[in-house]
Amino acid sequence: MRVGFTIIALILTLALPYWVYLPFIFAGVIVFPLYIEAVFLALLIDTLYGGGEYGKMLFGFPFGIVAALLVIFAAPLREHLRFNA
């Protein structure tokens, strides 16, 4: 399921606008434990579309940094969520 989700996220990243694929990737970070693929997808987004002016301020990879922080901070949050109620 995780591999299929990552393939769909990759296709969405390449084909659709950011307001479609960013919530999808964010959902993957919340649902899957330690979804490191989000960081790689974010680095792909930064490489393809660039960070613009913000990319120069945040070392050139603003989405990558935000995705890495999101994965780190979502790990403790996931322990408090129950998906099988």
N, C-alpha and C positions, 0 to 999 in steps of 0.2 A: 504494500500500500504506500509506503514511504517513497519507493522508487517511482511509482506511477505519479504520485503527487509532485515529485521533483521534475519529472518530464513535462507534466502539464504546466508547472510554474515556468520552466524554461521556454516552452512554446508561447505562453502568455507574455513573457518578458520580451521575446523577439517580435511578437506580432501586435500586441495591444498597447494602449497608453498606460501610463504609470498608475492612474487611479483605478485600474483594473487589477494589475499584477501586484502592487504593493500590499493591499489588504489580503490578497491570497497568500503571499509569502508570510505576512504577519500571522495569519491563521495557522500556517505550518509551524511557526516558531512556538505558538501556544499549544498546539495539539501534539506534536512529536517531541520526544525527549531529545534534548541537545541537537537541534536541527541545524547543524553546521553548514548544510547546503545553502541556507539563507545567506550566509556570509559570502559564499562563492557566487551566488546569484547577484548579490548586491555589488560585488566587485565587477561582475560582467556588466551590470547596468552602468556603473561608473565608467567602465572602459568604452562601452558602446556610445553612450549618450553624453558623457562628460559631466563634470560637476558645475560647469559654468563659473561664475564668480565665487560661489561657495566652495568649489573644488580647490581653489587656490588657497583658501583659508584653512581648510581641513585636510591638508596633505594630499589633496588630489582625489581622495576616495571618501566623500561624505557618506554615501549610502553604505559603503563597506564598514565604516566605523560605527555608524548607527546600528547596522545589523549585528555586528559583533557585540555591542553593548546590550542590544535587545536579547540576544541569545543568553548572555551572561545573567541579566536581570530576570529573565523569564524562568530560569531553572528553579529558583526557590518558589516562585509564584505557582508553578505547575504542581508542586507538592501539596499546595493548599486547595487545588481544584480537584473536583471529582468528576470524571467523565463517564463513569458507569454507575449512575445513581439508581 
